[in-house]
Amino acid sequence: RKDLKGAMEILIEQKRQKLSTVEKLDEHMDFASQLIFAQNRGDLTAENVNQCVLEMMIAAPDTLSVTLFFMLILIAEHPTVEEEMMREIESVVGKQELQS
């Protein structure tokens, strides 16, 4: 438990340092960034931030995999929805290669 907590503190500090040096925050805004800014404003404590990030790291992969599994099943069962999704992706992305 202590090792995991220490690792989270290190990761959060690295994120905090990265946020302080970037030119455009838009490209680096995520849930952890929002938590760090909430701490800076005094809305959260460092312990709150650490706990949220830890819970996100532990719980997110499981819930995400289940959600993606069911989403893919639903898409497979509804080919017209899949076609609509592909048209929308193509209209936004165009000929560009998709990136995560």
C-alpha positions as CSV (number, residue, x, y, z in Angstrom):
1,R,0.0,0.0,0.0
2,K,2.8,2.4,0.9
3,D,4.7,1.7,-2.3
4,L,1.6,2.3,-4.4
5,K,0.9,5.5,-2.6
6,G,4.5,6.7,-3.1
7,A,4.3,5.8,-6.8
8,M,1.1,7.8,-7.1
9,E,2.7,10.8,-5.4
10,I,5.6,10.6,-7.8
11,L,3.4,10.4,-10.9
12,I,1.2,13.3,-9.7
13,E,4.3,15.4,-9.1
14,Q,5.6,14.6,-12.5
15,K,2.2,15.7,-14.0
16,R,2.3,18.9,-11.9
17,Q,5.7,19.7,-13.2
18,K,4.7,19.0,-16.8
19,L,1.7,21.2,-16.5
20,S,3.8,24.1,-15.2
21,T,6.1,24.0,-18.3
22,V,3.7,23.4,-21.2
23,E,2.8,26.3,-23.5
24,K,-0.7,25.1,-24.3
25,L,-2.7,23.6,-21.5
26,D,-5.5,22.5,-23.9
27,E,-3.4,19.6,-25.1
28,H,-2.6,18.4,-21.6
29,M,-6.0,18.7,-19.8
30,D,-7.3,15.5,-18.4
31,F,-8.9,14.3,-15.2
32,A,-5.6,14.3,-13.3
33,S,-4.9,17.8,-14.5
34,Q,-8.3,19.0,-13.3
35,L,-7.6,17.4,-9.9
36,I,-4.3,19.2,-9.6
37,F,-5.9,22.5,-10.5
38,A,-8.6,21.9,-7.9
39,Q,-5.9,21.3,-5.3
40,N,-4.1,24.5,-6.4
41,R,-7.4,26.4,-5.9
42,G,-7.8,24.9,-2.4
43,D,-10.8,22.8,-3.4
44,L,-9.0,19.5,-2.7
45,T,-6.1,18.3,-0.5
46,A,-3.1,16.5,-1.8
47,E,-4.5,13.4,-0.2
48,N,-7.8,13.8,-2.1
49,V,-5.9,14.1,-5.4
50,N,-3.7,11.1,-4.6
51,Q,-6.7,9.0,-3.7
52,C,-8.7,9.9,-6.8
53,V,-5.8,9.1,-9.1
54,L,-5.1,5.8,-7.3
55,E,-8.8,4.8,-7.6
56,M,-8.8,5.8,-11.2
57,M,-5.7,3.7,-11.9
58,I,-7.2,0.7,-10.1
59,A,-10.8,0.8,-11.2
60,A,-10.7,2.3,-14.6
61,P,-9.2,-0.6,-16.6
62,D,-12.0,-3.0,-15.4
63,T,-14.9,-0.7,-16.0
64,L,-13.5,0.5,-19.3
65,S,-13.0,-3.0,-20.7
66,V,-16.5,-4.0,-19.8
67,T,-18.0,-0.8,-21.3
68,L,-16.0,-1.3,-24.5
69,F,-17.0,-4.9,-24.7
70,F,-20.7,-4.1,-24.6
71,M,-20.3,-1.1,-26.9
72,L,-18.7,-3.4,-29.5
73,I,-21.4,-6.0,-29.1
74,L,-24.1,-3.4,-29.6
75,I,-22.4,-2.0,-32.7
76,A,-22.0,-5.5,-34.2
77,E,-25.7,-6.1,-33.6
78,H,-26.7,-2.8,-35.3
79,P,-24.9,-2.5,-38.6
80,T,-26.8,0.6,-39.6
81,V,-25.4,2.4,-36.5
82,E,-21.9,1.2,-37.4
83,E,-22.3,2.7,-40.9
84,E,-23.5,6.0,-39.5
85,M,-20.6,6.1,-37.1
86,M,-18.1,5.4,-39.9
87,R,-19.7,8.2,-42.0
88,E,-19.4,10.6,-39.1
89,I,-15.7,9.6,-38.5
90,E,-14.9,10.1,-42.2
91,S,-16.7,13.4,-42.3
92,V,-14.6,14.7,-39.4
93,V,-11.3,13.1,-40.1
94,G,-11.5,12.9,-43.9
95,K,-8.5,11.2,-45.5
96,Q,-6.3,11.6,-42.4
97,E,-5.1,8.5,-40.6
98,L,-6.9,8.0,-37.3
99,Q,-4.9,8.7,-34.1
100,S,-5.6,8.0,-30.5
